[in-house]
Amino acid sequence: MRQTIKARYHDGVLQPLEPLALADDAEVQVTVDTDLALGADEILRCAAQVYQGLSADEIKQVESIALDRQHFFREPAA
């Protein structure tokens, strides 16, 4: 049987992020692919955490900087 799942590697242990249809002590062969593209759900989950822990004033400051394009471009060298 072949299953493709997402997992997280933490402290030397590969942890499945979803249930596996395996019996206890079943041996499996693992192929690791670290070039995973983020899905829409993962992108939205990350975006929802951007302002976590910030005050309203801090959020306003971050958004002001992000929307002011001069912070993203340097003047050409003379």
N, C-alpha and C positions, 0 to 999 in steps of 0.2 A: 504494500500500500504506500502511496506517495502523498504527503501533505506538505503544503507550503504555508509557513506561519511566520509571524514576526516574533523576534525575541530580543531581549536586552542582555548584554554581557555586563555583569557587575560583580566585583570582588572575586573574580575567577570562576564565576558560575554563569552559565547561559540560562536565562530565565524566559520561558515561553510567555508571550503576552496574551495568549488565548488558550483555551483547553485543548488537550491532545487526546485523541482516541487511542490510547496505549494502555496496555496492562502494566502494573507495577513491575519494576526491574526489567522491562523490555529493553533490549539493546537496539540502537538505531545508528544510522550513518548520517552525519551532519555535513552539509555544505554551507559555508558561510559566504554571504554576499553582502559586502559593506557599502556598495554603491546603490543604496535604495533611494528612489525619488520619494519625496514627501507627498502623501495623498492630501486631498482637500480637507478631510477631517483633521489630520495632523497639523496642517497649516493653520486652520481656524483655532485649534486648541492652543497652539503656540501664540497666535495673535491675541487671544483672550488673556494671556498672562503678561503681556507687555507692560501694562501699567500696574500690575499687582504690587501692593505695598507702597505706592506713591500717593502723596497728597494731591488734592485738586490743583494747588499751585504748581507742584512739580510736574504734573501732567500738562498743564498749560505751557510751562516753560519748554518741555520736551517737544510738544507739538509746534510751538513757535519756532524753535530751532530747525525742526524737520521741514517746515514749510518755507523757511527762508533760504532760498537756493544759494545765496552768497556763501553759506557755510560749506557747500559741497564743491565749489570751484575755486581754483587758485588763479591769481593773475598770471598771465604769461611772463616768463623771465625776460628781462630787458637785455 
